[in-house]
């Protein structure tokens, strides 16, 4: 078999089917730092957890739609495609007739494919729009706080997310890079839509040998790249804002602020200044005050503040820091600190958000619109912030504050999910299980028997990207990739498009959904529409036929960085920011006017709801994994190689392990009042004392907790049984899944079996269950 081009969220690559029917992959030849995540693909493609046929939960099949505690616990009955599609179409029609389209939730947050056409969420939204719309979700689990805050502060979130200094500019101009949350190299293998050349990974690999001095502020030593000019500054988790305020106070009282920049380019600094000096609460936010909270010695706080004024300084905040309670504050405080230095808009200076969080932040590929499947217009106006799904399902008619508005939760009767796994992304999984028990019906498209599929009523087997044709490309990627089909569909799997086309036919909207096009015709249409746009801009782009035969298309080069902040800095009057003042809003009268006590009108230190105590003294960091993308690939070889006794590894400092009688390789129980999980202990001095680290993405494998009646124990090590389903604030309602307080103990009982590696109980339908067989 010949090698075929394709791509994924962790990079472009080549793939082929072996003579025995297996899969081989190898990196794209132009990639300087290929992602190790490619190693998960061969085993996962035909893993026993693949969904082979449409399946219906037995209780739903026998008793019909309605709330049920049986989701995630009952066996499934396999049915043929015609029966499954009839059931789904009938239920969609019933719900919209009896309850209205608002009763259909189609949030479907997910990362199913790097393809531009077979993007499951887009396919679902397009389909639901053709049948009258749906309740949507808004925002991101990754950036829930920032995407709401930044428009208030700088007007355009992309000014600091996608259009800050590129890595070549940093290497050339930056003297000091202060990285709050570090620069974790493991994260930059991933970019939505993929990347052909992992330049960011290569930069971080070599950054320590460049001329840039790096200070990594993180509880984890290996959040920093190696190198002689890289310094690790350990900090108590969740206290970065206190350190930022201590740095800002030092700049203020030592006369090191750039007053000219603050007066010309910012608004509201005088309010923030009074807060730093403690004029309102009697507490100056000085270095001593900061040290008492964050654990960084006061002398070191002052020294770092002074060092930041001695050359070109870039302050960056990882996305992880806003995935905590009051997560808006570290982003806002970091930006205010950068404004006080006066270097925003200078090459290699100022503020950036997300370096080390994802592959395209700091990348210098072109900024181009890529081919995109039109989703149509959603006639339903109801939406929720993405992380409020459990609240919505549990409390119909209730609501939440959000960015100056009051939202009302609709009474959702049908959840339709395609291309994602909320049992990976969401917090407090015991609560989410209860929430998933409330709707009348849950429909899921899935290639694998994930926890979301196991908690559904109707599961439709979907193909994986290697089993279909598509066009792939990521933000700032250098290439558009022709994703050739490598494998036949597994079992009875179908493309999402084919599933929705069949449902659209049953519901009388086939032409509106398909526009008469096959998948290949859609690829040609999307490509040619995109090609004409680029040709109108003066770019030479090959025909679709040439592109498909070559396997890729080199994208036209564009500016390495946008000029929004540079132009604004040069002339704020001629190039104002899209904020109410036209300037950087260190104090926002709009946010202050909302009256949210958990998000005042300027950066502030706010105490977390939960703090370490005798019961739960350890601070858990639930960060992104190094061996998979979220939960994708967890059954692959790379991910499995990192497990301990089949469980997700938990890193713990040797001192904390010794205190608890834990040895390297022991299975441990990690617990708090929300739940518990089993994990495999890995003793490591890369985590500071008092901190444990357990990556997200282990497939949820729940049993009743024998140590806590009524509790849930994940025997595989999913940390979201421990994290709180609590919003960042009333402003953004973002996810707070990065941190939790826990206790860890050596597990001495018999090890429960791992059930996530096999399908749930399945059986074929009987004539009594299928009237057509009678």
N, C-alpha and C positions, 0 to 999 in steps of 0.2 A: 504494500500500500504506500502511496506517495504522501509526503508531508503536506498538510493543508494549513493555510494561515487562519488564525482566529485571535480573539483577545478576551480579556477578563478584567475585572476590577483590579486585579493585582498584576496585570501586564499582558502585552501582546506576546504570542508564542506560536509555535508550530505544533501540530498534533497529527497522529495517524492511528488508524486501526491496525492492530497486529493480525497476522494470519489466524491466530487462535481466537480472535474476536475481542481482545483486550485493547488497551489504550496506551500509547506512548506520547510523551510531550517533551519538547525542548524549547529553550528560550528563543526569543527573537534575536537574530544574529547581531543587530545593532544595539542591543541593550547592554550598557556597561555594568549594571548591578541587578541582574535578574532576581525576581522575588523567589524565595524558597517555597512560597505557598503553592507554586506549580506542582510540588511533590504530593499534594493531596488529591490531584485530579485522577490519576489512574485507578486508585482503589475506590474512589467515591462514585465513579461513573456507573458501575454496575453493582453497587453495594446492596446487601440483603434488605436494607431499609428503604430501597426504592419502592414507590407505590406502583404496583403492577396493573391495577384495574380500578375502575370507579368503585367506591365503597361507601356504604351508608351505615351510620350508627344504628345498632339493633333497636334501641329504645325509640329512636325517631321513626324508624321504619314501621314499628309495630303500633305506636301510639300517636304519630303525627307530630306536627310542630308544637313547641311549647317550652317553657323553662325546664331545665333538667340538671340535676346533680350528677347524672350519669356520664356527662362529657368528661373524657379523659380516663374513664373507668370501664366502659362497656366494650364488648366486642363489636366488630364491623362485619357487615354482610356485603360481599362483592356482588355487583349487579352489572348488566351490560350498559354500554354507552347510551343507547336509546332511552332506557329506563332512567338512568341518572340525569340525562338532559331534560327529560320530561318532568322529573321531580323538581329540578332547579328552576326551570321556566315557570312551572305551576306555582311554586312558592314565591318567586319574584312577583308574579302577577297578583297573587293573593295579597301580599303585603302592600303593594302600591295601591290596590283597590280599596282595601279595608283601612289602611293607616296612612297612606300617602307616601311619596318617595322620601320624605324626611326620615321615615322609619327604616330606610336602608342605609347602613353605614359602609362606605367603601374607602376607608382610610388607606388600607393596604400599604403601609410603610414598609419598604423593603429594598433589597439590593440584588434582585434575582439574576439580572443579566447586564452585561456591558453593552448589549445590543441596543441600537437606536429604535428599531421597530418592535422586536420582541421584548419590550420593556413592560413587565407584567403590570405594574401600577398604571402606566399610560393606557395599556390595553383595557384594563378594568374600567378606568375612568371614562374612556371613550365609549365603551359599551353602556355603562350606567347612564351617561348623558343622553344616549339615544333612546332610553326608555323612561326619561323624565327626571333624571338626576338622583342625587344621593347626599347624605350628610358626609362632609369631608373632614379631614384633619389638616391642620396647618402647622408649619414649622418643622423642627428637626429634633430628634433625640440628641444628636451630636452638638447642635448649636442653638438649642431652644432659647436660652437667655440672650445670647448675642444678637440673634436675628431680630429681636424686638428692641433691644437697647440701642444698638448702633445707629439705626436711622434717626433716633432722637439726638444722638451725640455728634455724629459726623455726617448724617444725612444719607450716605450711601455705604452700606455695610461692606460692599466689595472694595471700598477704598483701603481697608486694612485687612480684608480677608483674601482677596485675589490680586490686588493691585499695589501691594506694598513692594518694597525693594526685592529684586530677584537675587538668587544666590550669587551669580557673578558680580552683581553690584555690591553685595555685602562683602565678598572676598576682597574686592578692590578698595572699598571706601570705609568699612567699619573697623573701628579700633576695639570696641567693647560690645559684646552681645550679652545682655542680661536676659536669660531665658527662664521665666517663671513657669514651672511645670516641666522644665528641661527641653530637650530636643530628641525625643525617643526615635531612634532610627527604625525600629520595628514597624512604626506606623506608616512610614512614607512609601512602603511597597504598594499601598492602596491609593487609588484615585477613582472617583466615580467615572465609569466609562472606560477605564484603563489608561495605560500609558505605554508607549513603545520603548522609550529610553528612560530608565530610572535615574535621572540625573541628580535628583535630591538625595537619594540613597548614596550615590557616589560622593556627593559633596560632604554629607555628614560623616562618611567613612574617612575622608581626608581632612575634615575641618580642623582637627587638632594640630595638623602640620602647617596650616595656613598662618597668616599673620594676625588672625582675629583672636582676641582674648574672649573666652566664654566663661560666664558664671551661670551654672545650672542650679536653680533654686527648686529643690524637689526632695521628698522623703526617700526617693529611690536613686541610688548612685548611678545605675545604668540608664537613667533617663538622659544622661549626658554622653556625647560621643567621647571616645578616648583621645588623649592628647596632652602634651605637656602644658599647653596654654589653656586647658579646660579645668575649671575649679568647681567642685561639688559643694554646694551650700545646703546642708540638710535643714529642713524646716518642718515643723509640726503640720500635719495635713490640715488644709482648710484655713490656714492663717496667713496666706500670701498678702491679703489686703492690709493686715496690720504691718507687715514689713514694708509694703509700698508706702503706707502713710508715714512710717518712721523715716523712710528715705526722703519723702516729700517735705516733712518737717525740717529735716536737716538742711535741705536745699534752701528752704525758706529762711530759717533763722541765721544761716551763715551767708546770706546774700548771694546765693549761687543760682537763683532763678533767672531765666531770661525774661525780664519784665517787658521788654519791647515786643517779644513774640506774644506773650500773654495779652497785652493790651491790643495788639493789632489783629490777632488771629483767633482769640478766644473770647468767650463771654462767661461771666459768673465766677471768675476765679476769686473775687473778693469774698464770696460766700464760703468757698472751699477753704480759703485762707483762714477765716475766722474759726472754721471747724478744726483745722490743724492746730491752731493755737489754743483750742479749748475754751473759746470765749462763750460758747453756749452751754457746755456741760461741765466746765471746770476741769477738763482732762486734756492737757496738751498731748498730742499724738507724737511724742518725741521718740528718740531711739530707745530710751529706757523703757518707756511704755510698750513699744513694739517688741522689745526683747522678752518681756514678761509673757507675751502672748505666743510669739512664733518660735522662741527658743534660739534665735540668732543673737549672739552677744551684741550689746549696744555699741561697743567700739567698732565691731565689724559693720554694723549698719551705717555708722557715720563714715567709715572708710570707703564703703561701696558708694555712698552718695557722692563723696568727693571724687572718686575715680570716674564716675559717670560724667563729670563736667570737664574732664581732661582731654577729651577727644570725641570723635564721632561715635555715638552710642545708639544702639538699637535695643529697644525694650520689646520683648515678645511674650505673649501669654498663650499657653496651649488651650485647646478647646476643653481639655479635662477640667480646668479650673472653674469653668462656668457650668459644669455638670454637678454642682453641689448646691445646697441651700444658700440663698443669697448670691447665686452665681453671676448675677449682673455686676456685682461690685469689683471683683478682680479685673474684669475687662475695663470698666470705667476708671478705676484707680490707676491701672497701668497706663491708660491713655492720658490721664491727667498728669501723671509723673513725667511722661514723655513730653507733654506740652510745657511743663516747667523747665525742662532742659532746652526747649526751643528748637529742636531739630526735626520736628515733623515736616515732611516734604523734602528733606535733604536726601540725596542718594546714600543708602546704607545707614540712615539714622531714623530717629523717630519711634514709631510704634508699628508692630505687626501682630497679627492674631492667627495662630495656627501653624507657625513653623514647627515642624516635627509632629504635627497632628495628622497630616495627610499629604499625599505626594505632590499635589499641585501648588501648595502654598510656597512661594519662593521660586517655583519653576519659571523658566523663561521661554516656554513654547508660545505659539501664537494664540491670541485671543480672538476666536472665531465662533460664530454660531454654527452648530452642527446639524445634520439632518434630524428632524424631530417629528414624531407621529402626532398629528393634530388630535387633541382630545375633545374638541367641541366646547360648548358652554354648558355649565351646570345650572339648571334652573332653580335648584335648591340653595338658599342662602345660608342655611345652618352649617356650622362647623364647630370643631373643638380644637384647642391646642393639642398637638399630637400625643403628648404624654398624659392626657386626661381621659384616656379611653376607659379605664376601670371606673372612674368617677361617673362618666356618662352612662355606662351600662348599669351601674348599681343605683344611680339616683336620677332617673328620668324626671324631668320637671324641675330639678335643681339647677345649679349653675355655678359659674365662677367669674371673678373679675379677670379682665385681660386687656392690657394696653389701653386703659381708659374706658373700656366698655364692660357691660354686664352681659354675659352669654348665658343662655338657657339651654340645658341639655335636652335633646329630643328623646322621645320614647322609641328607641331603636328596637325593632323586632327581628331584623335580619342583618347579620354581619357577613360581608363578602370580602374574602381576603385572597389576594393573589400575589405571590412573589415576596413574601416576607414572613417573619416569625416573631410576633409580639412576645412570645415566651422567651425570646432572647433579649429584646430591647427593653422590656418594661420592668418595673420594680415591684417588690412585694408580691411574688408569684402566687402565694396562697390567696391573696386578695384578688389577683387577676383571675385565678381559677373560679372563685365565687362569682366574679363579674361575668365570666364566660358561661356560667350556668343560667343567666337570666334571659337572653334573647330566645325567640321562638326557633330560630334556625341559624346555623353557622355553616357557610359554604367556603371551602378552601381549595385552591389549586396548589398542588405541591408535587415536586419530584420525590420527596423523602417523607418518611413517617416522623416528622418533627413533632414537638409537643403541641404546636398549633394544629397540625393535622389530627393528632390524637384527641384534641378537644373540640373537633368539629362534628357536624352531623353528616355532611356530604363532602367526600374528598374525591377530587378529580385529578387523575395522574397527569402531571405536566412534564414536558420535555425539559432537558437541560440545554444550555447553549450549544454544546457540541453536537446536539441532535437536530439542529436546524440551521438555516441560512440567515444571516443578518449583516448589518453594518455596524461596526464598533468604533468608538472614539471617545476620548475623555477631554476634560477641560485642560487646555494648554498642551494637549498632546501634539506631537510633531507629525503624526500620521493618522489617516482614516484607514481602518482595517476591514477588508472583505472577510467576513466570518463564514468560511465554508463549512458545510456539514461534514462531520467526521464519522459519526456513529449513527446507526439506525435508532429510532425511538425505542426506549426500553419498555418491554411489555406492551401494554395498550396505551402508553403515554401519547398525548396530543399537545400541540402548541396551544398556548392561551388564545391566540387568534382564532384557531379552528374551533375551540370550545365556544368562544363568544359569538362567532359567526353562526354556529348551530343554534345557540340560544336566541340570537337575534332573529333567525328564521322562524323559530317557534313563536316569538313575540311580535312578529310582523314588522321588524325594523331592519331586515337584512341589508337592504340597499343603503340605508343611512349609515350602517356600521361598516360595511365592506367597500362601498362605492364601486362594487363590481370587480374588485381586484383580488387576485391571489397574493400570497405572501411575496413571491418573486416580483410581481407587478408593483406591489407597494414599495419594495426596495428600489426598483428602478425609478418609480415616481418620486420618492423622497430624495434620492440622489440627484436626479435631474433638476428638481426644483432648487435644491441647494446649489448645484453647479451653476445654474443661471444667476443666482444671487452673487456668487463669487466672480463670475465672468463680468457682471455689471460693475463690479468694483475693480476690474482690471486684472484679475488673477486668471492664469491659465490652469484649467482643471481638466483631466482626462475624461473621456466618455465613460459611461457606466460599464460598457463592455471591456474597455481597456483597463479600468479599475479592477473589475472582477477577475480578469485574466491575470493581472499582475499581483493581486492579493492585497494591495495596499496603495494608498495615494499619499504622497508627501504633501503636507499642508503648506499653503503660502505662509511665509514668515510675516510676523507682525511686530509691533513695538514690544520690546522686552518688558516694559512696565508702563502702565497708564500714567497720565500726567495730572490726574485730578488734584492730589494734594500738593504736588510741585507747583502747578499753576495757581492754586489757591494761595500757597505760601508767597509766591512772587507778587500777587496782586489780589488780595481778598475782596476788593471792591469789584474788580472786573471778573473774577472767577469765584463767586461765593459758593459755599457749600449748600446743599439742599436741606438745611436746618432752618428753624424759624428765624434765627438770628443771622444766618448765612455764615456762621463761624462755628468753631468747635465749642460745644456746650459743656463746659465743666460743671456748670449748674444748669439744669433744665427746668424751666418754669412749667413746661407741660407735664413732666413726670411729677414734679412737686405738687402740681394741681390735682393729680389723681388722688393724693392723700393716702397712699399706701404706706403703712408703717414699716413693711418689710422691704421697701425700695424708696428711700427719700430722694430728694432732687439733686443730690451730689454724691460722689463716692463716699462710702462710710463703712466703718467696721460694725458689723451686726453679729451678735452672739448667736451661735447655732442652737437649735432646739435641743439636740442631744450632745452631751459632752462626756468624755471618759469618766468612769466611776469604778468602784470595786467589782460590780457585776460584769461590766463590759469595758475592760480597760484598754483593749487593743483597737487601733484604728485600721479598718480594712480599706484597702484601695482596690477597687474593682475596675481595672483598666483594660485596654484593648489587648487581645492576645497576640503573641508573636508567631503562632503556628497555624493561623486560619484568619479569615475575614469574618468578624462577628462569630456566628455559629456555623457559617459555611465551611465545609471541609472538615468538620470535627470528626467524621468517621474516616478521614484520609490518613495516609501513612505518617505524614509529618506531624499532624496533630496527635495521633495515637502514640507516637514515639516519645512525647513529652509527658505522658500520663504516669502516675505512680499508682501501682496496683489497679490500673484502669481508671483512676480518679484524676481530676484536674489538680495540678500541683499548686500548693500554697507555700509561698516563701515567707519564712519567719526568721528573725534574727536569732543567732545561737543563744544569746542570753535569755530571750523570752522562751525559747524551746527548752533550755535547761531548767528554768523555773517550773515548767509544766511536765517535766519528765518525757519530753518528746525527742526522739532521735530521727535523723535523716531517713526518709523512706517510710516512716510510720503513717498509717491512716489516722487522720484526726477528724474530730467533729468540731465544726465552726458554727456558732449559734448566737442568737439573741432572741428577743421576745417575738420577732416576726416569723422566725423559722430556723432551719438548720440545714447544713449540708456536710457531706463527707469529702475530704480532700486528701491528697498525699503530701506530707511535709517535705519541704526542701529547705534546709538550713542555709542561710545566706547573709553575709554582711553587706550585700547590696541594698538591703532595706534597713532603715534606721530602727533602733530599739523602740518598742511600743507600736510598731507598724507591721501589718501583714499584708501580703498582696496575693490576690486571687483573680486571674483574668476572667473576663466575661466569655460567654460562648459555649461552655460545656452544655450539651443538650440536656434539658430539664428531665430528670428521671425521678419522679416523686413517689414516696411511700408514706404511710402514716408514721409519725415519729414516735418510736417506743419510749423515748425519754420525756415526751411532752404530749399528753393526751389531746387530741384534736389538732396537733401541729403537723407541719409538713417537713419531711426530711428529703432533700435531693441527694440521692446516693452517688451521684456523679460529680457534683461540685459546682453547681450553678450559683454564683454569688447573689443573684437577684432574688433568692429566697430570703436574703438578709437585708437588702436595701429598702429604703422607705419610699412609699408612693406619695411623696410630698413635693410640691412645686418649688422652683427656685424662689419665686415671689409672686405676688398678685399682678405684677407688671407683665411677666413673660410666661408664667406657668410652665417653665422648662423642666426638663428631667434632672433629677438629683441622684443618679445612680452611681456616681463615682466613689462615694464614701459610705461607710457604715461603721458602727461600733459593735464589737463582737468579743466573745471569749472563745478560746481554742483549748481543746483537751484531747488527750490521746484516746483513740477509740479502741475499746477492748472487746466489744461484742462480736458475734459472727457477722462477717461482711455480707450485706444484702447483695443479691445478684444485680447485674447491670442489664436493665431491660431495654434501654434505648437503642441497643445495637441490633435488635430484632423488631419486626413489625408487631403491631398489637394483635390480639386474637382475631383471626379472619376466617370466614367460611363462605361458601357460595350460597346464593339465595335459593329458596325452595319454591315449589309451585304455590304454596300457601302465601308466600310473601310477594310473589309476582303474579298478578292476575292474568297476565298474558300467557303464562305457562299452564294455566288450568285447562 
